[in-house]
Amino acid sequence: MEVKIDKNLEGKTLEKILRENLGLTKKEISRAKFQPQGIRVNGEKQRITYRPLAGQVLRVCTEEQNKEKSRVMACEGELQILYEDRDLLVLEKQGGTPCHPGRGHFEDSLGNRAAAYLKEQGEDGVVRAVGRLDKDTSGVMVYAKSRIAAARLSAQKQTGEFQKVYFALVKGEMKEKEGKITCPIAPIPGEKLKMQVQEGGKSSCTQYEVLEKRKSYTFVKCRISTGRTHQIRVHMAWLGYPLLGDVLYGDGQKSPV
């Protein structure tokens, strides 16, 4: 991270600049102090009590590249990159592709492909996924390229600054234009994957808005304030409008006509 000191920052301690202007936490500042490149002003290592002058350049290294080792096996595969910069890698996930390696998919998940791509670009290859999507769900996956970027996005999720919006086709013509489902969700005993609405389960909240209605299906936009397994699928099925193509909570029918 780099910032040129101006008159507004001149005279402030480095600690105050790091906290207030660069948004670093105490832990991140402490970690930076012990990095080889650490906290430098005009190339010289400085203590956080140092007060820089206007025109000087402050550079901060919070972690050394290639120091971390990825737990995800790097495997080549096609990627659809929607956006990329020095902090983020944003990919489009196709339906049927797992987000992360797991049972039966240790080498063909999107995470495997992301790890391979990051290594090819000279990054550390560590996959830091911000959120997840069900295997059969298509959508956008965000990966942070550093520990600090992952921490920022995680904090933004907590404050609501970083949000996800879901779009779905559900079976049937919904009567209400919008609504909120707050039914708790719990696993079905004896089932490995299937969930259900059940009293005593984990609190869950799904807000939906109808965008278009037809005789046999409805196109909806959903926002969730909790991230329970299969939350939208479970809630919409409980409401009587299962997602089209859902074999767990619906009839698996994909055609809207």
FENWOJO-V463012 format. One record per residue. RES is the residue in one small letter. PSI is psi in whole degrees, 0 to 359 (* if undefined). Layout:
# FENWOJO-V463012
res:RES psi:PSI
res:RES psi:PSI
This chain:
# FENWOJO-V463012
res:m psi:141
res:e psi:141
res:v psi:138
res:k psi:128
res:i psi:126
res:d psi:186
res:k psi:331
res:n psi:330
res:l psi:340
res:e psi:132
res:g psi:344
res:k psi:151
res:t psi:154
res:l psi:323
res:e psi:317
res:k psi:321
res:i psi:317
res:l psi:321
res:r psi:309
res:e psi:325
res:n psi:327
res:l psi:351
res:g psi:22
res:l psi:145
res:t psi:169
res:k psi:320
res:k psi:319
res:e psi:322
res:i psi:317
res:s psi:319
res:r psi:321
res:a psi:325
res:k psi:331
res:f psi:5
res:q psi:148
res:p psi:318
res:q psi:332
res:g psi:229
res:i psi:113
res:r psi:145
res:v psi:121
res:n psi:38
res:g psi:351
res:e psi:134
res:k psi:135
res:q psi:155
res:r psi:160
res:i psi:353
res:t psi:353
res:y psi:142
res:r psi:106
res:p psi:164
res:l psi:157
res:a psi:137
res:g psi:340
res:q psi:158
res:v psi:124
res:l psi:126
res:r psi:136
res:v psi:130
res:c psi:110
res:t psi:339
res:e psi:148
res:e psi:133
res:q psi:142
res:n psi:8
res:k psi:320
res:e psi:153
res:k psi:133
res:s psi:139
res:r psi:352
res:v psi:128
res:m psi:131
res:a psi:118
res:c psi:131
res:e psi:147
res:g psi:160
res:e psi:138
res:l psi:143
res:q psi:101
res:i psi:121
res:l psi:327
res:y psi:147
res:e psi:137
res:d psi:195
res:r psi:345
res:d psi:331
res:l psi:151
res:l psi:116
res:v psi:121
res:l psi:153
res:e psi:126
res:k psi:128
res:q psi:150
res:g psi:137
res:g psi:351
res:t psi:124
res:p psi:147
res:c psi:314
res:h psi:156
res:p psi:142
res:g psi:192
res:r psi:119
res:g psi:357
res:h psi:55
res:f psi:345
res:e psi:359
res:d psi:22
res:s psi:167
res:l psi:327
res:g psi:321
res:n psi:317
res:r psi:321
res:a psi:319
res:a psi:318
res:a psi:318
res:y psi:316
res:l psi:321
res:k psi:320
res:e psi:329
res:q psi:3
res:g psi:10
res:e psi:180
res:d psi:348
res:g psi:4
res:v psi:127
res:v psi:114
res:r psi:83
res:a psi:133
res:v psi:92
res:g psi:184
res:r psi:165
res:l psi:148
res:d psi:155
res:k psi:315
res:d psi:0
res:t psi:132
res:s psi:154
res:g psi:198
res:v psi:130
res:m psi:133
res:v psi:130
res:y psi:133
res:a psi:138
res:k psi:352
res:s psi:164
res:r psi:320
res:i psi:323
res:a psi:321
res:a psi:320
res:a psi:321
res:r psi:314
res:l psi:323
res:s psi:319
res:a psi:322
res:q psi:329
res:k psi:322
res:q psi:324
res:t psi:347
res:g psi:2
res:e psi:326
res:f psi:115
res:q psi:157
res:k psi:141
res:v psi:135
res:y psi:144
res:f psi:140
res:a psi:151
res:l psi:126
res:v psi:152
res:k psi:131
res:g psi:164
res:e psi:109
res:m psi:139
res:k psi:318
res:e psi:143
res:k psi:331
res:e psi:165
res:g psi:174
res:k psi:130
res:i psi:122
res:t psi:23
res:c psi:136
res:p psi:152
res:i psi:138
res:a psi:158
res:p psi:152
res:i psi:122
res:p psi:132
res:g psi:351
res:e psi:135
res:k psi:325
res:l psi:333
res:k psi:139
res:m psi:170
res:q psi:158
res:v psi:124
res:q psi:134
res:e psi:134
res:g psi:355
res:g psi:187
res:k psi:138
res:s psi:139
res:s psi:145
res:c psi:122
res:t psi:125
res:q psi:136
res:y psi:153
res:e psi:129
res:v psi:126
res:l psi:327
res:e psi:140
res:k psi:138
res:r psi:177
res:k psi:325
res:s psi:353
res:y psi:167
res:t psi:137
res:f psi:121
res:v psi:156
res:k psi:132
res:c psi:145
res:r psi:139
res:i psi:137
res:s psi:358
res:t psi:156
res:g psi:61
res:r psi:154
res:t psi:126
res:h psi:27
res:q psi:306
res:i psi:318
res:r psi:316
res:v psi:313
res:h psi:317
res:m psi:324
res:a psi:319
res:w psi:325
res:l psi:346
res:g psi:10
res:y psi:74
res:p psi:153
res:l psi:140
res:l psi:136
res:g psi:358
res:d psi:112
res:v psi:342
res:l psi:318
res:y psi:359
res:g psi:202
res:d psi:4
res:g psi:359
res:q psi:128
res:k psi:331
res:s psi:132
res:p psi:1
res:v psi:*
